[in-house]
């Protein structure tokens, strides 16, 4: 998670639950990443992947942009 990984880890430990819905899990992941991120997060400098029963996929830059807009 980078230079401030301790802050991010603590943030994630407080908010993680196995019952998280996908949308909430993505939001939590972005907020956790933000804890240790230097600069502004954009669809060009972060990637989000989803691993589920159907396999693994990366969110498109447009999807990442939409999620980032909800936490701004």
Secondary structure, 3 states (H helix, E strand, C coil): CCCCHHHHHHHHHHHCCCCCCHHHHHHHHHHHHHHHCCCCCCCCCCCCEEEECCEEEECCHHHHHHHHHHHC
